[in-house]
Amino acid sequence: MRHLLLSGLLFACKPTYRPWNHYQRDQNASRMLESGRRRITTTANDGYMLQCTRRRRTLIERQLASQLSAAAGRPISHQTVSRTLHEGGLFARRPVVCVPLSPAHVRARLHWVHEHRNYIVYRL
């Protein structure tokens, strides 16, 4: 247990005295102790990230990370971008390679569509 000597009196620094010590230091009684990892992005950065994602849905996480890093002036990883978007209910586009269809496959799909254009699913 640590002790403080203030004006000749000995005070013990117990966990119950922490709110009073924070109030004396900051003049704010609602201060909460922070725990966990330090935040890399601010709330404004998070809002900017969500706004950029909504505007350009075709960007992948790494492109968003590089754009935000340039705007913020410090490096921000693509994992941070992914986590922030997930917290906001959005997901970045995943880079997927689409195999182009052969002309014969395109004709076969078009033929199937023409055959089934009047097909209606009846639900009971």
N, CA, C and O atoms as CSV, one atom per row, in Angstrom:
chain,resi,resn,atom,element,x,y,z
A,1,MET,N,N,0.852,-1.174,0.000
A,1,MET,CA,C,0.000,0.000,0.000
A,1,MET,C,C,0.897,1.236,0.000
A,1,MET,O,O,1.818,1.343,0.810
A,2,ARG,N,N,0.621,2.171,-0.915
A,2,ARG,CA,C,1.408,3.398,-0.974
A,2,ARG,C,C,0.862,4.426,0.000
A,2,ARG,O,O,-0.327,4.414,0.319
A,3,HIS,N,N,1.718,5.306,0.469
A,3,HIS,CA,C,1.305,6.371,1.384
A,3,HIS,C,C,1.699,7.711,0.792
A,3,HIS,O,O,2.750,7.836,0.163
A,4,LEU,N,N,0.866,8.699,0.991
A,4,LEU,CA,C,1.148,10.061,0.572
A,4,LEU,C,C,1.283,10.942,1.798
A,4,LEU,O,O,0.553,10.781,2.776
A,5,LEU,N,N,2.207,11.859,1.739
A,5,LEU,CA,C,2.385,12.791,2.835
A,5,LEU,C,C,1.913,14.152,2.355
A,5,LEU,O,O,2.603,14.804,1.571
A,6,LEU,N,N,0.754,14.587,2.810
A,6,LEU,CA,C,0.187,15.862,2.406
A,6,LEU,C,C,0.038,16.732,3.640
A,6,LEU,O,O,-0.670,16.380,4.584
A,7,SER,N,N,0.700,17.848,3.619
A,7,SER,CA,C,0.659,18.843,4.700
A,7,SER,C,C,0.834,18.185,6.074
A,7,SER,O,O,0.091,18.477,7.011
A,8,GLY,N,N,1.815,17.301,6.177
A,8,GLY,CA,C,2.142,16.698,7.452
A,8,GLY,C,C,1.268,15.538,7.860
A,8,GLY,O,O,1.521,14.932,8.901
A,9,LEU,N,N,0.231,15.193,7.076
A,9,LEU,CA,C,-0.644,14.075,7.396
A,9,LEU,C,C,-0.343,12.920,6.464
A,9,LEU,O,O,0.013,13.124,5.304
A,10,LEU,N,N,-0.480,11.755,6.955
A,10,LEU,CA,C,-0.192,10.561,6.176
A,10,LEU,C,C,-1.502,9.985,5.651
A,10,LEU,O,O,-2.382,9.635,6.438
A,11,PHE,N,N,-1.644,9.880,4.310
A,11,PHE,CA,C,-2.841,9.335,3.688
A,11,PHE,C,C,-2.477,8.050,2.957
A,11,PHE,O,O,-1.457,7.985,2.272
A,12,ALA,N,N,-3.294,7.057,3.102
A,12,ALA,CA,C,-3.079,5.806,2.379
A,12,ALA,C,C,-3.783,5.885,1.037
A,12,ALA,O,O,-4.912,6.369,0.951
A,13,CYS,N,N,-3.121,5.411,-0.014
A,13,CYS,CA,C,-3.719,5.401,-1.352
A,13,CYS,C,C,-4.405,4.067,-1.555
A,13,CYS,O,O,-3.807,3.127,-2.079
A,14,LYS,N,N,-5.616,3.985,-1.158
A,14,LYS,CA,C,-6.405,2.781,-1.353
A,14,LYS,C,C,-7.265,2.964,-2.597
A,14,LYS,O,O,-7.458,4.092,-3.052
A,15,PRO,N,N,-7.782,1.875,-3.151
A,15,PRO,CA,C,-8.646,2.014,-4.324
A,15,PRO,C,C,-9.879,2.871,-4.071
A,15,PRO,O,O,-10.427,3.446,-5.011
A,16,THR,N,N,-10.323,2.968,-2.830
A,16,THR,CA,C,-11.507,3.798,-2.552
A,16,THR,C,C,-11.207,5.271,-2.663
A,16,THR,O,O,-12.126,6.073,-2.831
A,17,TYR,N,N,-9.927,5.658,-2.573
A,17,TYR,CA,C,-9.569,7.065,-2.663
A,17,TYR,C,C,-9.313,7.504,-4.098
A,17,TYR,O,O,-9.112,8.694,-4.341
A,18,ARG,N,N,-9.313,6.587,-5.050
A,18,ARG,CA,C,-8.997,6.954,-6.431
A,18,ARG,C,C,-9.961,7.988,-7.015
A,18,ARG,O,O,-9.503,8.956,-7.621
A,19,PRO,N,N,-11.283,7.821,-6.856
A,19,PRO,CA,C,-12.163,8.861,-7.412
A,19,PRO,C,C,-11.888,10.242,-6.821
A,19,PRO,O,O,-11.944,11.242,-7.537
A,20,TRP,N,N,-11.595,10.306,-5.532
A,20,TRP,CA,C,-11.302,11.600,-4.911
A,20,TRP,C,C,-9.992,12.163,-5.445
A,20,TRP,O,O,-9.886,13.367,-5.680
A,21,ASN,N,N,-8.997,11.308,-5.636
A,21,ASN,CA,C,-7.727,11.775,-6.196
A,21,ASN,C,C,-7.901,12.276,-7.620
A,21,ASN,O,O,-7.308,13.286,-7.999
A,22,HIS,N,N,-8.717,11.574,-8.422
A,22,HIS,CA,C,-8.982,12.026,-9.791
A,22,HIS,C,C,-9.730,13.349,-9.790
A,22,HIS,O,O,-9.484,14.210,-10.635
A,23,TYR,N,N,-10.643,13.508,-8.841
A,23,TYR,CA,C,-11.393,14.769,-8.773
A,23,TYR,C,C,-10.461,15.914,-8.402
A,23,TYR,O,O,-10.563,17.003,-8.968
A,24,GLN,N,N,-9.567,15.684,-7.472
A,24,GLN,CA,C,-8.636,16.736,-7.082
A,24,GLN,C,C,-7.702,17.094,-8.227
A,24,GLN,O,O,-7.346,18.258,-8.404
A,25,ARG,N,N,-7.310,16.099,-8.999
A,25,ARG,CA,C,-6.383,16.363,-10.092
A,25,ARG,C,C,-7.070,16.996,-11.291
A,25,ARG,O,O,-6.550,17.955,-11.861
A,26,ASP,N,N,-8.239,16.475,-11.689
A,26,ASP,CA,C,-8.877,16.898,-12.928
A,26,ASP,C,C,-10.097,17.784,-12.731
A,26,ASP,O,O,-10.608,18.335,-13.706
A,27,GLN,N,N,-10.573,17.939,-11.519
A,27,GLN,CA,C,-11.815,18.666,-11.230
A,27,GLN,C,C,-12.989,18.051,-11.992
A,27,GLN,O,O,-13.891,18.749,-12.455
A,28,ASN,N,N,-12.947,16.727,-12.106
A,28,ASN,CA,C,-13.996,16.011,-12.811
A,28,ASN,C,C,-14.225,14.700,-12.079
A,28,ASN,O,O,-13.326,13.863,-11.996
A,29,ALA,N,N,-15.407,14.524,-11.558
A,29,ALA,CA,C,-15.691,13.332,-10.761
A,29,ALA,C,C,-16.101,12.147,-11.620
A,29,ALA,O,O,-16.144,11.026,-11.114
A,30,SER,N,N,-16.404,12.348,-12.900
A,30,SER,CA,C,-16.897,11.265,-13.737
A,30,SER,C,C,-15.783,10.580,-14.525
A,30,SER,O,O,-16.054,9.844,-15.474
A,31,ARG,N,N,-14.562,10.816,-14.143
A,31,ARG,CA,C,-13.434,10.207,-14.872
A,31,ARG,C,C,-13.437,8.698,-14.654
A,31,ARG,O,O,-13.559,8.225,-13.524
A,32,MET,N,N,-13.303,7.951,-15.742
A,32,MET,CA,C,-13.263,6.493,-15.661
A,32,MET,C,C,-11.837,6.037,-15.946
A,32,MET,O,O,-11.145,6.614,-16.785
A,33,LEU,N,N,-11.418,5.021,-15.255
A,33,LEU,CA,C,-10.102,4.460,-15.529
A,33,LEU,C,C,-10.148,3.679,-16.826
A,33,LEU,O,O,-11.089,2.927,-17.078
A,34,GLU,N,N,-9.123,3.861,-17.649
A,34,GLU,CA,C,-9.074,3.160,-18.918
A,34,GLU,C,C,-8.336,1.844,-18.744
A,34,GLU,O,O,-7.356,1.756,-18.005
A,35,SER,N,N,-8.811,0.851,-19.419
A,35,SER,CA,C,-8.129,-0.435,-19.372
A,35,SER,C,C,-8.099,-1.004,-20.776
A,35,SER,O,O,-8.855,-0.566,-21.644
A,36,GLY,N,N,-7.242,-1.965,-21.001
A,36,GLY,CA,C,-7.161,-2.596,-22.303
A,36,GLY,C,C,-6.155,-1.901,-23.201
A,36,GLY,O,O,-5.290,-1.153,-22.746
A,37,ARG,N,N,-6.294,-2.174,-24.490
A,37,ARG,CA,C,-5.353,-1.625,-25.455
A,37,ARG,C,C,-5.618,-0.159,-25.715
A,37,ARG,O,O,-6.750,0.313,-25.610
A,38,ARG,N,N,-4.564,0.549,-26.053
A,38,ARG,CA,C,-4.670,1.955,-26.408
A,38,ARG,C,C,-5.326,2.076,-27.777
A,38,ARG,O,O,-5.022,1.294,-28.677
A,39,ARG,N,N,-6.214,3.038,-27.944
A,39,ARG,CA,C,-6.899,3.230,-29.225
A,39,ARG,C,C,-5.974,3.896,-30.223
A,39,ARG,O,O,-5.314,4.889,-29.919
A,40,ILE,N,N,-5.938,3.327,-31.430
A,40,ILE,CA,C,-5.118,3.894,-32.499
A,40,ILE,C,C,-5.897,4.986,-33.219
A,40,ILE,O,O,-5.336,6.023,-33.575
A,41,THR,N,N,-7.184,4.755,-33.434
A,41,THR,CA,C,-8.003,5.716,-34.157
A,41,THR,C,C,-8.921,6.451,-33.190
A,41,THR,O,O,-9.344,5.899,-32.174
A,42,THR,N,N,-9.219,7.687,-33.515
A,42,THR,CA,C,-10.143,8.475,-32.707
A,42,THR,C,C,-11.566,8.229,-33.190
A,42,THR,O,O,-11.783,7.551,-34.194
A,43,THR,N,N,-12.520,8.777,-32.476
A,43,THR,CA,C,-13.919,8.639,-32.880
A,43,THR,C,C,-14.159,9.314,-34.221
A,43,THR,O,O,-14.933,8.820,-35.040
A,44,ALA,N,N,-13.496,10.443,-34.445
A,44,ALA,CA,C,-13.633,11.135,-35.728
A,44,ALA,C,C,-13.070,10.283,-36.865
A,44,ALA,O,O,-13.656,10.226,-37.946
A,45,ASN,N,N,-11.934,9.620,-36.624
A,45,ASN,CA,C,-11.363,8.736,-37.640
A,45,ASN,C,C,-12.296,7.583,-37.955
A,45,ASN,O,O,-12.448,7.199,-39.115
A,46,ASP,N,N,-12.928,7.024,-36.917
A,46,ASP,CA,C,-13.867,5.923,-37.126
A,46,ASP,C,C,-15.043,6.375,-37.979
A,46,ASP,O,O,-15.464,5.655,-38.884
A,47,GLY,N,N,-15.576,7.559,-37.699
A,47,GLY,CA,C,-16.683,8.086,-38.497
A,47,GLY,C,C,-16.280,8.327,-39.935
A,47,GLY,O,O,-17.045,8.033,-40.854
A,48,TYR,N,N,-15.067,8.867,-40.142
A,48,TYR,CA,C,-14.562,9.098,-41.492
A,48,TYR,C,C,-14.407,7.788,-42.249
A,48,TYR,O,O,-14.712,7.700,-43.438
A,49,MET,N,N,-13.922,6.761,-41.534
A,49,MET,CA,C,-13.741,5.445,-42.151
A,49,MET,C,C,-15.077,4.863,-42.600
A,49,MET,O,O,-15.188,4.345,-43.711
A,50,LEU,N,N,-16.085,4.946,-41.744
A,50,LEU,CA,C,-17.410,4.427,-42.096
A,50,LEU,C,C,-18.011,5.206,-43.262
A,50,LEU,O,O,-18.658,4.633,-44.139
A,51,GLN,N,N,-17.788,6.516,-43.258
A,51,GLN,CA,C,-18.312,7.348,-44.345
A,51,GLN,C,C,-17.648,7.004,-45.677
A,51,GLN,O,O,-18.325,6.909,-46.701
A,52,CYS,N,N,-16.330,6.817,-45.669
A,52,CYS,CA,C,-15.612,6.443,-46.897
A,52,CYS,C,C,-16.063,5.081,-47.405
A,52,CYS,O,O,-16.171,4.867,-48.612
A,53,THR,N,N,-16.326,4.167,-46.486
A,53,THR,CA,C,-16.761,2.829,-46.886
A,53,THR,C,C,-18.140,2.875,-47.517
A,53,THR,O,O,-18.398,2.186,-48.504
A,54,ARG,N,N,-19.026,3.682,-46.953
A,54,ARG,CA,C,-20.373,3.795,-47.537
A,54,ARG,C,C,-20.327,4.442,-48.919
A,54,ARG,O,O,-21.092,4.068,-49.807
A,55,ARG,N,N,-19.435,5.408,-49.102
A,55,ARG,CA,C,-19.357,6.094,-50.393
A,55,ARG,C,C,-18.764,5.212,-51.475
A,55,ARG,O,O,-19.248,5.200,-52.607
A,56,ARG,N,N,-17.712,4.469,-51.129
A,56,ARG,CA,C,-17.029,3.637,-52.112
A,56,ARG,C,C,-17.023,2.200,-51.635
A,56,ARG,O,O,-16.123,1.778,-50.909
A,57,ARG,N,N,-18.027,1.455,-52.044
A,57,ARG,CA,C,-18.178,0.072,-51.590
A,57,ARG,C,C,-17.195,-0.878,-52.261
A,57,ARG,O,O,-17.102,-2.037,-51.857
A,58,THR,N,N,-16.464,-0.427,-53.266
A,58,THR,CA,C,-15.574,-1.325,-54.000
A,58,THR,C,C,-14.168,-1.384,-53.413
A,58,THR,O,O,-13.349,-2.176,-53.879
A,59,LEU,N,N,-13.862,-0.559,-52.393
A,59,LEU,CA,C,-12.523,-0.555,-51.820
A,59,LEU,C,C,-12.332,-1.741,-50.887
A,59,LEU,O,O,-13.260,-2.159,-50.194
A,60,ILE,N,N,-11.121,-2.275,-50.879
A,60,ILE,CA,C,-10.802,-3.362,-49.956
A,60,ILE,C,C,-10.173,-2.760,-48.700
A,60,ILE,O,O,-9.894,-1.562,-48.656
A,61,GLU,N,N,-9.951,-3.594,-47.674
A,61,GLU,CA,C,-9.465,-3.109,-46.383
A,61,GLU,C,C,-8.125,-2.394,-46.500
A,61,GLU,O,O,-7.920,-1.350,-45.880
A,62,ARG,N,N,-7.219,-2.947,-47.286
A,62,ARG,CA,C,-5.890,-2.344,-47.393
A,62,ARG,C,C,-5.957,-0.971,-48.059
A,62,ARG,O,O,-5.207,-0.070,-47.684
A,63,GLN,N,N,-6.843,-0.797,-49.040
A,63,GLN,CA,C,-6.995,0.509,-49.676
A,63,GLN,C,C,-7.590,1.509,-48.698
A,63,GLN,O,O,-7.160,2.662,-48.648
A,64,LEU,N,N,-8.584,1.073,-47.913
A,64,LEU,CA,C,-9.149,1.958,-46.895
A,64,LEU,C,C,-8.106,2.325,-45.845
A,64,LEU,O,O,-8.050,3.468,-45.393
A,65,ALA,N,N,-7.279,1.354,-45.459
A,65,ALA,CA,C,-6.246,1.612,-44.449
A,65,ALA,C,C,-5.227,2.625,-44.962
A,65,ALA,O,O,-4.830,3.526,-44.223
A,66,SER,N,N,-4.803,2.493,-46.203
A,66,SER,CA,C,-3.825,3.435,-46.745
A,66,SER,C,C,-4.435,4.828,-46.890
A,66,SER,O,O,-3.756,5.829,-46.657
A,67,GLN,N,N,-5.708,4.898,-47.273
A,67,GLN,CA,C,-6.371,6.192,-47.397
A,67,GLN,C,C,-6.514,6.867,-46.032
A,67,GLN,O,O,-6.286,8.071,-45.908
A,68,LEU,N,N,-6.888,6.105,-45.023
A,68,LEU,CA,C,-7.043,6.659,-43.686
A,68,LEU,C,C,-5.696,7.021,-43.078
A,68,LEU,O,O,-5.588,8.012,-42.356
A,69,SER,N,N,-4.662,6.223,-43.366
A,69,SER,CA,C,-3.319,6.540,-42.870
A,69,SER,C,C,-2.839,7.866,-43.437
A,69,SER,O,O,-2.233,8.667,-42.725
A,70,ALA,N,N,-3.106,8.099,-44.711
A,70,ALA,CA,C,-2.710,9.366,-45.328
A,70,ALA,C,C,-3.478,10.532,-44.715
A,70,ALA,O,O,-2.918,11.608,-44.508
A,71,ALA,N,N,-4.765,10.316,-44.426
A,71,ALA,CA,C,-5.578,11.390,-43.848
A,71,ALA,C,C,-5.202,11.661,-42.394
A,71,ALA,O,O,-5.185,12.815,-41.965
A,72,ALA,N,N,-4.898,10.603,-41.627
A,72,ALA,CA,C,-4.601,10.765,-40.202
A,72,ALA,C,C,-3.146,11.138,-39.952
A,72,ALA,O,O,-2.820,11.719,-38.916
A,73,GLY,N,N,-2.268,10.804,-40.902
A,73,GLY,CA,C,-0.865,11.134,-40.731
A,73,GLY,C,C,-0.095,10.133,-39.890
A,73,GLY,O,O,1.014,10.434,-39.450
A,74,ARG,N,N,-0.641,8.971,-39.656
A,74,ARG,CA,C,0.044,7.914,-38.905
A,74,ARG,C,C,-0.406,6.571,-39.456
A,74,ARG,O,O,-1.502,6.466,-40.006
A,75,PRO,N,N,0.414,5.550,-39.317
A,75,PRO,CA,C,0.045,4.245,-39.884
A,75,PRO,C,C,-1.123,3.602,-39.140
A,75,PRO,O,O,-1.156,3.581,-37.910
A,76,ILE,N,N,-2.078,3.080,-39.905
A,76,ILE,CA,C,-3.229,2.365,-39.366
A,76,ILE,C,C,-3.332,1.057,-40.135
A,76,ILE,O,O,-3.354,1.059,-41.366
A,77,SER,N,N,-3.394,-0.049,-39.422
A,77,SER,CA,C,-3.361,-1.354,-40.069
A,77,SER,C,C,-4.716,-1.710,-40.667
A,77,SER,O,O,-5.745,-1.153,-40.282
A,78,HIS,N,N,-4.702,-2.635,-41.600
A,78,HIS,CA,C,-5.946,-3.072,-42.222
A,78,HIS,C,C,-6.788,-3.860,-41.227
A,78,HIS,O,O,-8.010,-3.919,-41.367
A,79,GLN,N,N,-6.158,-4.466,-40.225
A,79,GLN,CA,C,-6.926,-5.182,-39.201
A,79,GLN,C,C,-7.726,-4.203,-38.338
A,79,GLN,O,O,-8.851,-4.503,-37.939
A,80,THR,N,N,-7.148,-3.034,-38.052
A,80,THR,CA,C,-7.877,-1.998,-37.318
A,80,THR,C,C,-9.063,-1.515,-38.130
A,80,THR,O,O,-10.147,-1.295,-37.588
A,81,VAL,N,N,-8.858,-1.351,-39.432
A,81,VAL,CA,C,-9.949,-0.930,-40.315
A,81,VAL,C,C,-11.053,-1.984,-40.320
A,81,VAL,O,O,-12.235,-1.651,-40.226
A,82,SER,N,N,-10.671,-3.241,-40.430
A,82,SER,CA,C,-11.648,-4.323,-40.453
A,82,SER,C,C,-12.453,-4.357,-39.154
A,82,SER,O,O,-13.675,-4.501,-39.187
A,83,ARG,N,N,-11.776,-4.226,-38.014
A,83,ARG,CA,C,-12.445,-4.262,-36.719
A,83,ARG,C,C,-13.392,-3.078,-36.555
A,83,ARG,O,O,-14.500,-3.238,-36.042
A,84,THR,N,N,-12.969,-1.901,-36.983
A,84,THR,CA,C,-13.810,-0.705,-36.862
A,84,THR,C,C,-15.043,-0.808,-37.743
A,84,THR,O,O,-16.140,-0.444,-37.320
A,85,LEU,N,N,-14.874,-1.304,-38.970
A,85,LEU,CA,C,-16.022,-1.465,-39.856
A,85,LEU,C,C,-16.998,-2.493,-39.295
A,85,LEU,O,O,-18.213,-2.324,-39.395
A,86,HIS,N,N,-16.463,-3.555,-38.708
A,86,HIS,CA,C,-17.328,-4.582,-38.121
A,86,HIS,C,C,-18.127,-4.013,-36.958
A,86,HIS,O,O,-19.303,-4.339,-36.796
A,87,GLU,N,N,-17.494,-3.159,-36.141
A,87,GLU,CA,C,-18.210,-2.511,-35.033
A,87,GLU,C,C,-19.303,-1.591,-35.550
A,87,GLU,O,O,-20.333,-1.420,-34.899
A,88,GLY,N,N,-19.083,-0.995,-36.722
A,88,GLY,CA,C,-20.083,-0.111,-37.314
A,88,GLY,C,C,-21.121,-0.829,-38.145
A,88,GLY,O,O,-22.000,-0.184,-38.717
A,89,GLY,N,N,-21.046,-2.156,-38.230
A,89,GLY,CA,C,-22.026,-2.924,-38.991
A,89,GLY,C,C,-21.723,-3.028,-40.466
A,89,GLY,O,O,-22.589,-3.432,-41.242
A,90,LEU,N,N,-20.510,-2.674,-40.880
A,90,LEU,CA,C,-20.125,-2.735,-42.289
A,90,LEU,C,C,-18.974,-3.724,-42.459
A,90,LEU,O,O,-18.282,-4.073,-41.503
A,91,PHE,N,N,-18.795,-4.155,-43.677
A,91,PHE,CA,C,-17.692,-5.056,-43.990
A,91,PHE,C,C,-17.049,-4.577,-45.275
A,91,PHE,O,O,-17.740,-4.182,-46.213
A,92,ALA,N,N,-15.730,-4.611,-45.318
A,92,ALA,CA,C,-15.025,-4.214,-46.532
A,92,ALA,C,C,-15.140,-5.329,-47.563
A,92,ALA,O,O,-15.324,-6.498,-47.223
A,93,ARG,N,N,-15.027,-4.943,-48.824
A,93,ARG,CA,C,-15.092,-5.928,-49.893
A,93,ARG,C,C,-13.855,-6.805,-49.837
A,93,ARG,O,O,-12.746,-6.323,-49.606
A,94,ARG,N,N,-14.052,-8.072,-50.048
A,94,ARG,CA,C,-12.928,-8.998,-50.057
A,94,ARG,C,C,-12.449,-9.185,-51.489
A,94,ARG,O,O,-13.266,-9.385,-52.387
A,95,PRO,N,N,-11.142,-9.123,-51.720
A,95,PRO,CA,C,-10.653,-9.285,-53.084
A,95,PRO,C,C,-10.785,-10.742,-53.540
A,95,PRO,O,O,-10.040,-11.611,-53.087
A,96,VAL,N,N,-11.719,-10.991,-54.421
A,96,VAL,CA,C,-11.959,-12.333,-54.925
A,96,VAL,C,C,-11.738,-12.316,-56.431
A,96,VAL,O,O,-12.222,-11.427,-57.131
A,97,VAL,N,N,-11.020,-13.286,-56.909
A,97,VAL,CA,C,-10.763,-13.388,-58.341
A,97,VAL,C,C,-11.924,-14.132,-58.987
A,97,VAL,O,O,-12.205,-15.276,-58.629
A,98,CYS,N,N,-12.594,-13.494,-59.929
A,98,CYS,CA,C,-13.709,-14.118,-60.637
A,98,CYS,C,C,-13.183,-14.712,-61.945
A,98,CYS,O,O,-12.512,-14.032,-62.721
A,99,VAL,N,N,-13.489,-15.959,-62.171
A,99,VAL,CA,C,-13.067,-16.625,-63.392
A,99,VAL,C,C,-14.050,-16.263,-64.496
A,99,VAL,O,O,-15.248,-16.498,-64.341
A,100,PRO,N,N,-13.590,-15.706,-65.591
A,100,PRO,CA,C,-14.513,-15.360,-66.669
A,100,PRO,C,C,-15.109,-16.617,-67.305
A,100,PRO,O,O,-14.449,-17.650,-67.414
A,101,LEU,N,N,-16.364,-16.503,-67.719
A,101,LEU,CA,C,-17.053,-17.643,-68.314
A,101,LEU,C,C,-16.653,-17.787,-69.777
A,101,LEU,O,O,-16.375,-16.806,-70.466
A,102,SER,N,N,-16.633,-19.009,-70.219
A,102,SER,CA,C,-16.348,-19.250,-71.631
A,102,SER,C,C,-17.585,-18.886,-72.448
A,102,SER,O,O,-18.691,-18.870,-71.908
A,103,PRO,N,N,-17.420,-18.594,-73.738
A,103,PRO,CA,C,-18.586,-18.245,-74.560
A,103,PRO,C,C,-19.651,-19.341,-74.574
A,103,PRO,O,O,-20.842,-19.036,-74.618
A,104,ALA,N,N,-19.247,-20.600,-74.537
A,104,ALA,CA,C,-20.225,-21.692,-74.535
A,104,ALA,C,C,-21.025,-21.692,-73.223
A,104,ALA,O,O,-22.232,-21.935,-73.223
A,105,HIS,N,N,-20.342,-21.419,-72.115
A,105,HIS,CA,C,-21.032,-21.383,-70.831
A,105,HIS,C,C,-21.999,-20.204,-70.764
A,105,HIS,O,O,-23.086,-20.323,-70.198
A,106,VAL,N,N,-21.609,-19.071,-71.338
A,106,VAL,CA,C,-22.492,-17.898,-71.367
A,106,VAL,C,C,-23.756,-18.225,-72.161
A,106,VAL,O,O,-24.863,-17.889,-71.740
A,107,ARG,N,N,-23.584,-18.893,-73.331
A,107,ARG,CA,C,-24.746,-19.264,-74.142
A,107,ARG,C,C,-25.649,-20.230,-73.400
A,107,ARG,O,O,-26.872,-20.114,-73.469
A,108,ALA,N,N,-25.052,-21.196,-72.682
A,108,ALA,CA,C,-25.851,-22.174,-71.933
A,108,ALA,C,C,-26.651,-21.497,-70.821
A,108,ALA,O,O,-27.814,-21.838,-70.603
A,109,ARG,N,N,-26.056,-20.565,-70.134
A,109,ARG,CA,C,-26.784,-19.855,-69.068
A,109,ARG,C,C,-27.892,-18.991,-69.642
A,109,ARG,O,O,-28.984,-18.927,-69.079
A,110,LEU,N,N,-27.620,-18.327,-70.759
A,110,LEU,CA,C,-28.641,-17.495,-71.401
A,110,LEU,C,C,-29.803,-18.354,-71.890
A,110,LEU,O,O,-30.961,-17.952,-71.784
A,111,HIS,N,N,-29.500,-19.524,-72.419
A,111,HIS,CA,C,-30.545,-20.446,-72.864
A,111,HIS,C,C,-31.411,-20.880,-71.678
A,111,HIS,O,O,-32.635,-20.931,-71.792
A,112,TRP,N,N,-30.787,-21.190,-70.551
A,112,TRP,CA,C,-31.534,-21.602,-69.358
A,112,TRP,C,C,-32.440,-20.475,-68.870
A,112,TRP,O,O,-33.577,-20.726,-68.472
A,113,VAL,N,N,-31.954,-19.250,-68.896
A,113,VAL,CA,C,-32.748,-18.102,-68.453
A,113,VAL,C,C,-33.962,-17.917,-69.346
A,113,VAL,O,O,-35.060,-17.660,-68.854
A,114,HIS,N,N,-33.774,-18.045,-70.666
A,114,HIS,CA,C,-34.905,-17.896,-71.583
A,114,HIS,C,C,-35.950,-18.989,-71.376
A,114,HIS,O,O,-37.147,-18.728,-71.491
A,115,GLU,N,N,-35.512,-20.201,-71.073
A,115,GLU,CA,C,-36.464,-21.276,-70.817
A,115,GLU,C,C,-37.258,-21.063,-69.527
A,115,GLU,O,O,-38.423,-21.451,-69.444
A,116,HIS,N,N,-36.638,-20.458,-68.538
A,116,HIS,CA,C,-37.268,-20.330,-67.224
A,116,HIS,C,C,-37.751,-18.915,-66.919
A,116,HIS,O,O,-37.964,-18.587,-65.752
A,117,ARG,N,N,-37.927,-18.078,-67.919
A,117,ARG,CA,C,-38.327,-16.701,-67.631
A,117,ARG,C,C,-39.755,-16.609,-67.118
A,117,ARG,O,O,-40.068,-15.682,-66.372
A,118,ASN,N,N,-40.626,-17.527,-67.485
A,118,ASN,CA,C,-42.012,-17.514,-67.021
A,118,ASN,C,C,-42.230,-18.450,-65.834
A,118,ASN,O,O,-43.365,-18.698,-65.425
A,119,TYR,N,N,-41.150,-18.958,-65.298
A,119,TYR,CA,C,-41.249,-19.901,-64.191
A,119,TYR,C,C,-41.574,-19.153,-62.907
A,119,TYR,O,O,-40.870,-18.209,-62.551
A,120,ILE,N,N,-42.619,-19.556,-62.213
A,120,ILE,CA,C,-43.045,-18.905,-60.979
A,120,ILE,C,C,-43.032,-19.947,-59.867
A,120,ILE,O,O,-43.538,-21.057,-60.032
A,121,VAL,N,N,-42.460,-19.581,-58.759
A,121,VAL,CA,C,-42.420,-20.474,-57.608
A,121,VAL,C,C,-43.692,-20.245,-56.805
A,121,VAL,O,O,-43.961,-19.131,-56.354
A,122,TYR,N,N,-44.466,-21.301,-56.632
A,122,TYR,CA,C,-45.689,-21.195,-55.834
A,122,TYR,C,C,-45.405,-21.680,-54.427
A,122,TYR,O,O,-44.857,-22.764,-54.227
A,123,ARG,N,N,-45.779,-20.878,-53.469
A,123,ARG,CA,C,-45.597,-21.273,-52.070
A,123,ARG,C,C,-46.949,-21.584,-51.481
A,123,ARG,O,O,-47.916,-20.854,-51.698
A,124,LEU,N,N,-47.014,-22.661,-50.740
A,124,LEU,CA,C,-48.272,-23.051,-50.116
A,124,LEU,C,C,-48.406,-22.465,-48.748
A,124,LEU,O,O,-49.412,-22.692,-48.075
